[in-house]
């Protein structure tokens, strides 16, 4: 029969290895969840910024504020714009508490800038098309 100390040592080793594997899996899943949560907050931030711009556009279409009703409408539009700005700020703060060194919001903004730059290059290339530089001549008019 095996020495009891060897059997106990073997059991402790197996249990210790199992715990280490479990901890590694938990840490790996935790990192995935953290990243997912950051990108959810980044999406909320992006939507809030877009809504803020939408309300700003609505404000710019307001006519001259003359009546009390006009002023009330203007205040409501400004309040809505400010509320979405506050939501955007809160999502930045919340995302920062998850991982201060890696920002999904910054990553999404950088990606958006990159996409806009690439789109601008495509627009420039499209403008090099000879059809844009030499439009189709109009048919000659008969006298």
N, C-alpha and C positions, 0 to 999 in steps of 0.2 A: 504494500500500500504506500501511496505517496505521502510524503511528509506534510502534515497539516499546515505548516507555515507556507509551504510552496503553493498549496491549493488556495489559501487565503490571499497570498500575494498575487496569484494569477487572477482571482476574482476582483481584487482591488484594481489591478491593471486593466482588466476588461471594463469595469465600471468607469474608471477614470478616462479611458479612451472613448467610451460611449458619451460621457459628459462633454468631453472636448469636441467631439463631432457634432453633438447637439448644439453647443454654444456657437460653433462656427456657422452652422446653418441658421441659427437665430440672428446672428450678427449680419449675415449675408442678406437675409430677408428684411431685416430692419433697414439696411441701406437702400434696398429696392423701394420699400414703402416710403422712406424719407424722400427719395427722388420723385416718386409719384405724387406725393403731397405737394412738393415744391412746384411741380408742373401744373397741378390743379390751381394752386394759388397764382401762378404766372398767367394762366388762362383767365382767371377772374380779374386780375390786374389789367390784362389787355382789353377785356370787355368793358371794364370800368373806364379806361382811358378813351375808348371809342365812344362810349355813351357821353362822356364829358365833352368830347368834341362835337357830338351831335347836338347837345344842348347849347353849346357855344354857337353853332351854326343857326339854331333856332333863334337865339338872342339877336344875332346879327340881322335877322329878317324882320325884327319888330319895327313897327312904324314909330314915329315920334310919340313918346309917352305923354299924353295930355290928360286923360281922364283918370279917375281913381281906379277904374277897372283895368286900364292900360298899365298903370303902375303895379297893380296886384299881379297881373300876368307877368310882367318883367321880374318882379321879386320871386315868383314861383319858378321861372326859368333859371334865374341865378341860383336859387336854392337847390334845384335839381342838379345843376352843373357842379356846385360845391359838394353835394352829397356824393356824387360819383368820384370826385377828386379825393374825398376822404376815404372812400372804399379802396381806391388805388393805393393810397398811402398806407392804409392798414394791411393790405396784402403784402406790401413790401416789408413792413415791420414783421409780420408773421413769418414770411419766408426767411427772413434773416435769422429768426430764432431757431430754424431747423438746421441750417448749415451756413455759417457766416462766411465761409471761404468760397462756396460755390452757389451762384445765384441763377436759378432757372429764368427769372424775369430778365436779367441781363443777357443771358444766353439767347432768349427769344427775341429781345430787342436787337442784339447783334445780328441774328439770323435775318430779321426783317430788313435791316440796313443792307446786308449783303444781297438780299433778293432785289431790293430797290436798285442797287448799283448795277446788278446784272441786267435788270429790266432796262435801265438807262442805256447800257451798252447795246442791247438788242434794238432799242429805238434808234440809236445812232447808226447801227448797221443797216437797219431798214431804210433810213433816210439816204443811204448811199445807193439805193436802188435807182437805176436810170429812169424808171417810170416816174419817180417823184421829182427828179431834176428836169426831165424833159416831158412835160405833160403831153398828152395826145393832142395833136393840133386839131383845131376846129375846122370843119369843112369850109371850103371857100364859098363865099356867097356869090350867087349869080347876079350880074347887074341887071 
